[in-house]
Amino acid sequence: MTTPALLPLSGRRIPTLSPGASSFPHHRATLRLSEKFILLLILSAFITLCFGAFFFLPDNSKHKRFDLGLEDVLIPHIDSPKEGKHASGQVVIHGQGAHDEHRHREEEESLRDKIRADHERALQEAKEKLRKSREELQAEIQTEKNKVMEELKKKEAGPKPLPPVPMPKVVGVSDGEPAEPDVKEKRDKIREMMKHAWDSYRQYGWGHNELKPLAKKGHSTNIFGNSQLGATIVDALDSLYIMGLHDEFKDGQEWIEQNLDFGVNAEVSVFEVNIRFIGGLLAAYYLSGQEMFKLKAVQLAEKLLPAFNTPTGIPWAMVNLKSGVGRNWGWASAGSSILAEFGTLHMEFVHLTYLTGNPAYYQKVMHIRKLLAKMDRPNGLYPNYLNPRTGRWGQHHTSVGGLGDSFYEYLLKAWLMSDKTDTEARKTYDEAIEAIERHLIRKSNGGLTFIGEWKNGHLERKMGHLACFAGGMFALGADGSPDDKAGHYLQLGAEIAHTCHESYDRTVLKLGPEAFKFDSGLEAVAVRQNEKYYILRPEVIETYWYMWRFTHDPKYRQWGWEAAQAIDKYCRVSGGFSGVKDVYSSNPTYDDVQQSFFLAETLKYLYLLFSSDDLMPFDSWVFNTEAHPLPVLHLGNITLPGSEPSQQ
């Protein structure tokens, strides 16, 4: 809570001076006290040095005996490590002998010389002070006062202002009302669902990362550490703005301005914080033009940079926001970093370099791309695990679902966001998709196209809900495909959308399971109990939206409306929306979590599905993997700091 006498500065509170007041009094009596105080300080420093010289100048014989008794006999001499990321200390044990005695004498002489020099300097300074007139002392006091005032002003002003850069052209950020009354009615229903989710969070979980809608209290997971960073607020902001819920947007903006503090001692997921927080803050900045969002995004980005301090430059999965110490998930293959995590930074980091002029962000993500380009890829596939210490792949597991998914998405979107000038990204994407088609994409006996998972030379005929985003990705990347294959990839996107719709349609709740198989006569159905849950995920609806935009086939709106109705019927509770544990049960139990991505992605994609195409048009906006829209950078002749012109 902010009191009138306190101002927020990165979550800290500092006292402020009232207008016309000063931290230093001006009247004459106090000034004389200040002069006396300075003289007393000078005299006390002089006396201290004299006593120090008398009592602490080393006695040669005692010093020698101490050294021989302890250092040479008991204590090894430790050479301190050189400064640097990976340097380590080296222990060197020195023996006895004439060489050591000579070295000790030199050290004693050097110490005495230093003390004498300090003594002389202090005496000289004291003499100079005593020679000064009252006016000169007054001037010195005023100078010191001015310095303190300047420091206070700097703190109050906050961080250094960012360099001015041209604001990308922002179009189609509001309205998008459909012409058809029945479609408008559906869109209004989605907005009402958004309002219910937000209002519930506002009432029961405000400031917490997420909401427990049945328990009606805050919720958090280990991806945000132990901190309350208001993840739902940051994640939902652009959805609120696009839906015209401006009072709710303003509430979120005020919370972020007053409470969002990244100086906390919390270990967070670099990937999740990047896509949700940096992506969300940048999108809010571009949509609203409010500078505060940009400054917060940059403050957080600076806290993520230490995660890249690895031998290879491949970042750790987690970083402590306060200490900068990074590490990887304990369950990841032999301490590896994960492809979908270190490969899903490009969009946000390019925008950070564009907005700040700091080349570090762009260089970090381009270094990752260059390193991957040099590596051998089994069957042309990118394994999901890479060791950041050795630069070698972990186990050969490739997936377009969890652990791999958004790496491929960001290759395509890097090209789109660069106004299709980053041809290196497009070529890498095309080669990766070609290998995926050859090795992972298959048709089931029942004619359903699915994307399996490659595990150590074997194709597992299982597809995850997360992989359902790929239908939209194939459609988005169809234009610009090599060898005139645009039609082929649009068709592939439609087939994936159909398969994922079947995974929804073959359940009791008409909501899709977390993963589904294509063998033993079962198709698009979950087999294991721990794969039957639905946690308000957006990927299937995301693909419906992309397919609608590119084809305007009414079935995609119909399928989206089926999903929206099922969510409203089975996931809605009085305190918000909850995931369900079994989509094949007519009486499901709740998981009691309203995920932040439900507001950021699922509801946003549904709203856009029932809006006209001039709301967030594709030629101006590219959505990050958390559905946060970032503008296409029409850079023209502008070169990003740290980049080579040929790459932009």
GISULQUI-V432928 format. One record per residue. D_LAST is the distance of its C-alpha to the last C-alpha in Angstrom with 2 decimals. Layout:
BEGIN
d_last
D_LAST
D_LAST
END
This chain:
BEGIN
d_last
45.48
44.86
47.97
48.21
48.44
45.33
41.63
38.93
36.50
34.41
37.49
39.88
42.61
43.60
46.65
46.10
48.48
50.29
49.97
52.21
52.93
52.10
51.92
54.38
57.79
58.88
62.68
64.72
66.58
63.42
62.03
65.11
64.51
60.94
62.33
64.89
62.26
60.13
63.25
64.21
60.77
61.11
64.63
63.75
60.88
63.35
65.99
63.53
62.42
66.05
66.95
63.88
64.85
68.41
67.82
64.59
64.79
65.05
68.41
68.03
70.45
69.29
65.64
66.47
68.50
65.77
63.19
65.46
66.62
63.26
60.25
61.75
63.79
61.96
58.37
55.73
53.46
49.88
47.13
44.47
41.00
38.44
35.71
32.58
31.20
33.16
36.08
39.53
42.94
45.33
49.10
51.31
55.10
57.02
60.66
63.67
65.04
65.56
61.86
61.18
64.06
62.72
59.26
60.89
62.81
59.66
57.93
61.00
61.10
57.44
57.97
61.02
59.19
56.39
58.94
60.85
57.74
56.82
60.45
60.60
57.36
58.65
62.01
60.38
58.24
61.37
63.35
60.68
60.60
64.41
64.46
62.18
63.75
63.58
61.15
58.74
58.88
58.21
55.15
53.86
54.41
52.55
49.60
49.45
49.77
46.87
44.66
45.52
44.88
41.43
40.57
41.83
39.77
36.58
37.39
38.19
35.00
32.97
29.64
27.83
26.09
22.32
20.57
20.35
17.02
16.84
17.95
15.88
18.22
20.65
22.76
25.33
26.17
29.92
32.79
31.90
35.65
36.63
39.19
41.46
43.94
44.09
40.30
40.46
43.26
41.21
38.29
40.84
42.13
38.72
38.48
41.99
41.03
38.13
40.63
43.10
40.59
39.44
42.98
44.28
41.67
42.38
46.09
46.26
43.11
41.62
39.50
39.70
36.69
38.26
41.62
44.63
45.88
49.31
50.11
48.58
46.94
43.62
41.90
39.29
37.96
36.95
33.20
33.78
36.25
39.48
37.95
38.22
34.71
35.28
32.72
34.07
33.67
29.99
29.30
31.32
30.22
27.65
30.12
32.82
30.78
29.80
33.47
34.79
36.61
36.04
39.08
37.94
34.42
36.11
38.22
35.20
33.46
36.65
37.00
33.49
34.07
37.44
37.30
33.93
34.09
31.79
34.13
36.29
37.51
35.93
34.23
31.54
29.20
25.66
24.33
26.75
26.38
22.58
22.64
25.81
25.83
22.34
21.22
24.48
24.38
20.86
21.89
25.16
23.49
21.29
24.35
26.97
25.32
27.49
26.08
28.17
26.08
22.93
25.09
26.61
23.31
22.30
25.84
25.63
22.23
23.77
26.61
24.50
22.83
26.08
25.75
23.17
25.92
26.80
27.33
24.26
21.89
22.39
23.69
27.21
28.00
29.95
30.04
32.78
31.50
34.17
34.43
30.93
32.69
30.93
32.37
31.98
34.03
37.42
37.39
34.10
34.72
35.93
34.00
30.66
27.56
26.66
23.71
23.41
23.53
21.15
18.78
18.78
17.09
13.35
13.42
15.74
14.34
10.83
13.07
15.36
13.05
12.09
15.86
17.33
15.28
16.20
13.64
16.05
14.94
11.32
12.86
15.62
13.83
11.59
14.99
16.57
14.27
14.88
18.55
19.02
17.59
20.34
23.10
25.68
25.85
29.32
29.43
25.63
25.96
24.51
27.53
27.60
28.61
27.13
29.12
27.21
29.86
30.03
26.70
28.82
28.95
31.82
33.94
32.52
32.23
29.46
29.21
27.15
29.35
29.86
28.19
25.46
24.58
21.59
19.66
19.27
18.75
15.73
14.02
14.49
13.76
10.40
9.47
11.64
10.58
6.96
9.14
8.98
5.64
5.42
8.35
9.40
10.43
12.21
13.98
15.12
16.41
18.26
19.89
20.98
22.47
24.26
25.93
26.84
28.45
30.36
31.71
31.73
32.23
35.87
38.43
41.51
45.05
45.08
42.00
39.46
35.95
34.87
32.35
34.32
33.59
33.58
35.84
36.74
36.92
38.54
37.27
38.59
39.26
38.28
35.52
34.62
34.13
30.71
29.71
30.62
27.20
25.98
27.68
25.36
22.29
23.45
24.00
20.64
18.93
21.47
19.63
17.13
19.36
20.10
23.52
24.24
24.90
23.94
27.67
28.29
25.81
27.08
30.53
29.67
28.47
31.80
33.78
32.30
33.01
36.56
37.14
36.06
38.29
41.10
40.65
41.35
44.10
46.05
46.69
49.50
47.29
44.70
42.04
40.06
40.79
38.38
38.57
40.51
41.85
42.45
45.49
49.26
49.62
47.52
44.30
41.81
44.30
44.16
46.80
46.69
47.83
44.89
42.48
44.30
42.89
40.55
38.82
37.36
34.22
31.68
30.05
32.49
32.34
28.53
28.73
31.43
29.24
26.28
28.89
30.63
27.56
26.89
30.57
32.78
35.36
37.90
38.58
35.43
36.78
40.15
38.91
37.02
40.22
42.26
40.07
40.25
44.04
44.41
42.45
44.58
47.74
47.39
44.89
45.95
48.46
49.92
47.57
44.26
42.84
43.39
42.31
45.10
46.21
47.42
46.23
49.17
51.78
53.36
54.05
50.92
50.66
47.85
45.49
45.63
41.93
39.83
36.32
33.71
31.40
34.18
33.47
29.69
29.22
32.44
33.81
30.52
29.85
33.51
33.31
30.26
32.07
34.90
32.85
31.67
28.15
27.29
27.28
23.74
22.34
19.63
17.48
17.26
17.68
16.74
19.55
19.29
21.91
24.51
24.01
22.51
20.39
17.10
15.60
12.59
10.13
10.11
7.95
8.77
9.03
8.62
6.74
7.68
10.82
10.97
7.48
7.08
5.46
5.63
3.77
0.00
END
